[in-house]
Amino acid sequence: MSKFKELVESLDREGLDELRRSITAEVAGRRQQSAIQMEHIRPGMSEEQKDAAVKEIARVLRGEE
């Protein structure tokens, strides 16, 4: 049995809830770190170019071709 599985099986309801919250917070933090921010788009671009870039990024993230 793996150490993680042993740990999970040894936790009570409150411990499992805390583990779930911690994992959720960690995943959200990692998503935020890797998220594309508007300030990452070149500052020299016009608003029209930035809007086009945002739309293209959204299209790619949705998996559209």
C-alpha positions in Angstrom: 0.0 0.0 0.0 1.4 3.4 -0.9 2.1 6.0 1.8 -0.4 8.4 0.3 -3.2 5.7 0.3 -2.3 4.9 3.9 -2.5 8.6 4.9 -5.8 9.1 3.2 -7.3 6.0 4.8 -6.1 7.1 8.2 -7.8 10.5 8.0 -11.2 11.2 9.6 -14.0 13.2 7.8 -12.6 16.5 9.0 -9.1 15.6 7.8 -10.3 14.5 4.4 -12.3 17.7 4.1 -9.1 19.7 4.9 -7.1 17.7 2.4 -9.7 18.4 -0.3 -9.7 22.1 0.5 -5.9 22.2 0.4 -5.8 20.3 -3.0 -8.4 22.6 -4.4 -6.5 25.7 -3.3 -3.2 24.3 -4.7 -4.8 23.5 -8.1 -6.4 27.0 -8.3 -3.0 28.6 -7.4 -1.2 26.6 -10.1 -3.9 27.6 -12.7 -3.5 31.2 -11.7 0.2 31.1 -12.1 0.0 29.6 -15.6 -2.9 31.8 -16.7 -2.3 34.3 -19.4 -2.6 37.8 -18.1 -3.5 40.8 -20.1 -0.3 42.5 -19.1 1.6 39.6 -20.8 0.3 40.8 -24.1 2.8 43.2 -25.7 2.3 46.7 -24.3 3.0 48.2 -27.8 0.0 46.5 -29.3 -3.1 48.6 -30.2 -6.3 47.8 -28.4 -7.6 46.2 -31.6 -4.5 43.9 -31.7 -4.9 43.0 -28.0 -8.6 42.2 -28.5 -7.7 40.0 -31.5 -4.9 38.2 -29.5 -7.3 37.6 -26.6 -9.9 36.1 -28.9 -7.3 33.9 -30.5 -6.0 32.7 -27.1 -9.6 31.9 -26.0 -10.2 30.0 -29.3 -7.1 27.9 -28.9 -7.9 27.2 -25.2 -11.4 26.0 -26.2 -9.7 23.6 -28.6 -11.3 25.1 -31.7 -9.4 24.9 -35.0 
